[in-house]
Structures are given as C-alpha cells and as structure tokens.
Amino acid sequence: MAAPPPRRRNDGILSGPIDLDGPARPRHEHPTLAARPGLQVKQRGTPISGTVVGLVNGVLQVRDRHGLEHRMQLLRGGFEVDGQVVTLVEPRRPVPGTPAAAPGRTASGSIAVPKAPARIAKASRILVEGLHDAELVEKVWGDDLRVEGVVVEQLEGADHLDQIVRSFAPKPGRRLGILLDHLVDGSKESRIAATVARPDVLVTGHPFIDIWQAVKPSVIGIAAWPEVPRGEPWKEGVMRRLNAPGEPGRFWKHVLGKVTTWTDLEPELIGAVERLIDFVTEPAGA
C-alpha cells in the first residue's frame, strides 16, 4: 500500500507561485448600468440615495428626497440600483427597446440642445466686471449663451461704465446687460448703475464684494467666506485667512474648478445672470 502524500504546511494562498501582477480579472464583477436621468440610485458606503439628474464633466449629479443635489464619482461597484450592486457609466446611446431618456441638462440647469452649433453673435451683449466674473459665467451658462448667440465681454472695472454705454449706443435689438459686483443700496456700484439707466440697458448684480463670494463656501470645503476689514485688499485678505498659498489668480482657478453646476452658486448671482440673459435675448419690440 502506497504511503499517503506528505502534507504541505503552506497549503493556502501562498502554496503556489505568487502572481505579482495580480489576477487577470477583478475578484468581483459588477454589472454596468447607464446613469440616465431619472434612475433611482444609492451610493454605497453613504446614506445618500436619490434620482440621477445627469452628468457634468464626468461627475454624477444626484438629487435626494430633500431636493439637495450631490456630486459623486463613477466608481466601480460604487452604487446600488434596486438592491443590486452596479457600476454606473456615462450613457453613450439609447438602449434599444427602452423609453427615451429624459433630456440632458446644461450646467445652468437648462435643457441641453444636442450638438447645437453656436449661433452668429447677436448685436446685444452682456458685460461683466472682470476676468473671474467672465470665467464663472462661461462655466455655468456658456452652453446657453452659445445657443442664444450672446457674447460676454469684460468691463475691466465699472468706473467708466457711462462712457462704455454711450459708445455701445444701445437701442431696440441692440441691448446691453451689465452684471456688477456689490450692487447694494448706497454702494459705488449702485450710483454708477443709476447713471446708465435707459430702456435698452439692464444692470443687475449681486450683493457680494467679489464674484468669489458668489460660490457657495461649502463647495470649496469652508463654512463661510472670511470677513476682511474695510481698507484691506479683499482677495489677499481672504487668502491669508484661509492660509491659501500663491497668487489670487491661482486660488481662483482652484475655486472655479470646484464649480460644476448652478447649484454651486448663490441664488443672488443665479437670478441676476438669468435676468440678463432673458433681457438681451428678448425679441425686438417685445
């Protein structure tokens, strides 16, 4: 009778050659599912669940039952749908035999127009105070403005606004919309706005000292924008209090990079920009 084979002390995961490259396929395979608007999902590892609104720059937007929107990364096996673990992916094309997906949304919340070419620029314009204002408006409302054929230009400050308005020569069909910072009663900006009042000019604005404050502080992970005493340069004062290194332009790029949709902005700015877009796109004679 043959003797039984000797027992190996290292039976188990180390009993054979070690594959330093790991398994050819992941241990757990999860089905993929298109993250179409209206899909009910739950983010694994968190209590957040809700309805898919859409994707903006590859980031999933989910609205919970309280109406709050959450931004989520499309991680492998990161979600549950009907109790099943899935990997959500960006929709590529309609699935045969399924109802048409809800229309996509732009960063401003408007219904997206698929592959819509930019229109020839209208005579009407929107003016904003500086580069940061223009960049924020472009990021959130850029798709809408291109579809409407509206150009946004910089004022480089509002001190000479009356001269700019006279040079533009607004009239029906050639309207001018102007967005100002710190447009509150008694401010320099409110006095400037009063000098350009006329039927084909609309000045709107927000109450914040700078456009930075129109970004919700929670978007960049702070509880509130710091208070900076009058007379101290505001941007530099904010950066000192946040221990932010570098120049203001560099910090602004960080802030702007955190903004994905209109929900990241304060309502005062959203309302002001929407009013301007409506004003400059209203048909002549309306």
C-alpha positions in Angstrom: 0.0 0.0 0.0 1.5 3.3 -1.1 2.1 5.8 1.6 -0.1 8.9 1.6 1.5 12.0 0.1 3.1 14.2 2.7 1.1 17.1 4.0 2.3 20.5 2.9 2.5 23.1 5.7 1.9 26.0 3.3 -1.4 25.0 1.7 -3.4 28.1 1.0 -2.8 31.4 -0.8 1.0 31.1 -0.5 1.2 27.4 -1.6 1.9 28.2 -5.2 3.9 30.8 -7.2 3.0 34.4 -6.3 1.5 36.3 -9.2 3.0 39.8 -8.7 0.7 41.2 -11.4 -2.5 40.2 -9.6 -5.4 38.3 -11.1 -6.2 38.9 -14.7 -9.7 39.9 -13.8 -11.0 41.6 -10.7 -12.3 39.3 -7.9 -15.8 40.8 -8.1 -17.5 41.7 -11.4 -20.4 44.1 -11.2 -22.9 44.8 -14.0 -22.6 48.2 -15.7 -25.6 50.4 -16.0 -26.0 53.7 -17.8 -26.5 56.7 -15.5 -29.6 58.1 -17.2 -31.6 60.9 -15.8 -34.4 59.6 -13.6 -32.6 56.5 -12.5 -33.0 55.8 -8.7 -29.6 55.0 -7.1 -28.0 54.7 -3.7 -24.3 55.5 -3.2 -22.6 52.6 -1.4 -20.9 53.4 1.8 -23.0 56.5 2.4 -26.7 57.1 3.3 -27.2 59.1 0.2 -29.8 58.0 -2.3 -31.9 59.8 -4.9 -32.6 60.5 -8.5 -29.9 60.9 -11.2 -30.1 64.4 -12.7 -27.3 63.9 -15.1 -23.5 64.1 -15.5 -21.4 67.3 -15.7 -17.8 66.9 -16.7 -17.9 63.2 -15.8 -19.3 63.9 -12.3 -22.7 62.3 -11.4 -25.4 64.7 -10.1 -27.9 63.0 -7.8 -30.9 64.8 -6.2 -32.0 63.4 -2.9 -35.6 63.4 -1.5 -35.0 66.8 0.2 -34.2 68.4 -3.2 -30.4 68.7 -2.4 -28.0 67.8 -5.2 -24.9 65.7 -4.6 -21.8 65.2 -6.8 -20.4 61.7 -7.0 -17.6 60.0 -8.8 -18.4 57.0 -11.0 -16.5 54.4 -9.0 -16.5 50.7 -9.9 -19.3 49.0 -7.9 -20.0 52.3 -6.2 -23.8 52.2 -6.4 -26.9 50.1 -5.8 -29.9 50.0 -8.0 -32.9 48.0 -6.9 -30.7 46.4 -4.3 -28.1 45.2 -6.8 -24.5 46.5 -6.7 -23.7 48.1 -10.1 -21.1 50.2 -11.8 -22.6 53.3 -13.3 -21.3 54.6 -16.6 -21.9 57.6 -18.7 -24.7 57.0 -21.2 -23.5 56.6 -24.8 -26.6 55.8 -26.8 -30.2 54.9 -26.2 -30.8 51.3 -25.2 -32.9 49.5 -27.8 -36.5 48.8 -26.6 -36.3 51.3 -23.7 -38.2 54.6 -23.4 -36.3 57.7 -24.5 -34.1 59.1 -21.7 -35.1 62.4 -20.2 -33.3 65.4 -21.9 -29.9 66.2 -20.6 -29.1 69.4 -18.7 -26.5 72.1 -19.1 -24.5 73.3 -16.1 -27.1 76.1 -15.7 -29.9 73.6 -15.4 -31.4 74.3 -18.9 -32.4 71.5 -21.2 -29.3 70.7 -23.4 -29.6 71.0 -27.2 -27.7 68.1 -28.6 -24.8 69.1 -31.0 -26.3 72.6 -31.3 -23.9 74.9 -33.2 -23.1 78.3 -31.8 -25.3 81.0 -33.4 -23.9 84.0 -35.1 -23.4 86.6 -32.3 -26.3 88.9 -31.6 -25.9 92.6 -31.5 -26.8 92.6 -27.9 -24.1 92.0 -25.3 -23.6 91.1 -21.6 -20.8 93.0 -19.8 -19.2 91.7 -16.6 -16.6 93.5 -14.4 -13.6 91.3 -14.8 -11.9 88.0 -15.9 -13.1 86.0 -12.9 -16.7 87.0 -13.5 -16.4 86.1 -17.2 -14.9 82.7 -16.4 -17.6 81.8 -13.9 -20.4 82.9 -16.3 -18.8 80.9 -19.1 -18.5 77.8 -17.0 -22.1 77.7 -15.8 -24.0 79.5 -18.6 -21.6 79.1 -21.6 -23.7 76.4 -23.4 -26.8 78.5 -23.1 -25.1 81.7 -24.3 -23.6 79.9 -27.4 -27.0 78.6 -28.3 -28.5 82.1 -28.0 -25.6 83.8 -29.7 -24.8 86.1 -26.8 -21.3 87.4 -26.3 -20.0 88.2 -22.8 -17.3 90.9 -22.6 -15.2 92.3 -19.7 -15.5 95.9 -18.4 -12.2 95.8 -16.6 -13.9 97.7 -13.8 -17.1 99.8 -13.7 -15.7 103.3 -13.1 -16.2 104.3 -16.8 -19.4 102.5 -17.4 -21.3 105.5 -18.6 -18.7 106.1 -21.4 -18.9 102.4 -22.4 -22.7 102.5 -22.6 -22.6 105.7 -24.7 -20.1 104.1 -27.1 -22.1 101.0 -27.4 -25.2 103.0 -28.3 -27.9 100.6 -27.1 -31.3 100.5 -28.9 -34.1 98.0 -29.6 -32.4 94.9 -30.9 -29.1 96.0 -29.6 -29.5 95.7 -25.9 -26.9 95.8 -23.2 -27.0 93.7 -20.0 -24.5 94.6 -17.2 -23.5 92.4 -14.2 -21.9 94.3 -11.3 -20.4 93.1 -8.0 -21.6 94.6 -4.7 -24.8 96.1 -6.1 -26.4 97.2 -2.9 -28.1 100.5 -1.8 -25.5 103.2 -1.2 -22.6 101.4 -2.8 -20.4 103.0 -5.5 -21.8 100.4 -7.9 -25.4 101.4 -7.3 -24.5 105.0 -8.0 -22.8 104.0 -11.2 -25.7 101.9 -12.3 -28.1 104.9 -11.9 -26.1 106.9 -14.4 -26.7 104.4 -17.3 -30.5 103.8 -16.7 -32.3 103.6 -20.0 -34.9 101.3 -21.7 -32.3 99.1 -23.6 -29.9 98.8 -20.7 -30.4 96.5 -17.7 -28.0 96.5 -14.8 -28.2 93.6 -12.4 -25.8 92.4 -9.8 -25.2 90.6 -6.5 -24.5 91.9 -3.0 -21.1 90.2 -2.6 -17.8 92.2 -2.5 -16.3 89.9 -5.2 -17.6 87.2 -7.5 -15.6 84.7 -5.4 -18.3 85.0 -2.7 -21.0 84.0 -5.2 -19.6 80.5 -5.0 -21.1 78.7 -2.0 -18.4 78.3 0.6 -19.3 74.6 1.1 -18.2 74.0 -2.5 -14.6 74.6 -1.5 -14.9 73.0 1.9 -15.2 76.0 4.2 -18.1 77.1 6.5 -18.1 80.7 5.3 -16.0 83.2 3.4 -13.7 85.0 5.8 -14.6 88.6 6.9 -12.0 91.1 5.7 -11.9 94.5 7.3 -12.6 97.5 5.1 -9.5 99.0 3.6 -7.7 95.7 3.3 -7.4 94.2 -0.2 -10.3 91.6 -0.1 -8.8 88.8 -2.2 -5.5 88.8 -0.4 -7.2 89.1 2.9 -9.3 86.1 2.2 -6.3 84.0 1.1 -4.4 85.0 4.3 -7.2 83.9 6.5 -7.6 80.6 4.6 -3.8 80.0 4.5 -4.0 79.7 0.8 -0.6 79.9 -1.0 0.2 81.6 -4.3 -1.4 84.4 -6.1 -5.2 85.3 -6.3 -5.4 84.0 -9.8 -4.1 80.6 -8.8 -6.6 80.4 -5.9 -9.4 81.4 -8.2 -8.6 78.5 -10.5 -9.0 76.2 -7.5 -12.4 77.7 -6.7 -13.6 77.7 -10.3 -12.5 74.0 -10.6 -14.9 73.1 -7.8 -17.9 74.6 -9.6 -19.8 72.2 -11.7 -23.4 73.4 -11.9 -25.6 76.3 -11.0 -26.4 74.7 -7.7 -22.8 75.5 -6.6 -23.6 79.3 -6.8 -25.6 81.6 -4.5 -29.1 82.4 -5.6 -28.4 86.1 -5.9 -25.9 85.6 -8.7 -28.1 83.0 -10.5 -31.1 85.3 -10.6 -29.0 88.2 -11.8 -27.5 86.3 -14.7 -30.7 84.7 -15.7 -32.4 88.1 -15.9 -29.6 89.5 -18.1 -29.9 86.5 -20.5 -33.7 86.9 -20.7 -33.3 90.7 -21.3 -30.7 90.5 -24.1 -32.4 87.6 -25.9 -35.9 89.2 -25.9 -37.1 89.8 -29.4 -37.0 93.4 -30.5 -40.3 95.1 -29.9 -41.5 92.6 -27.3 
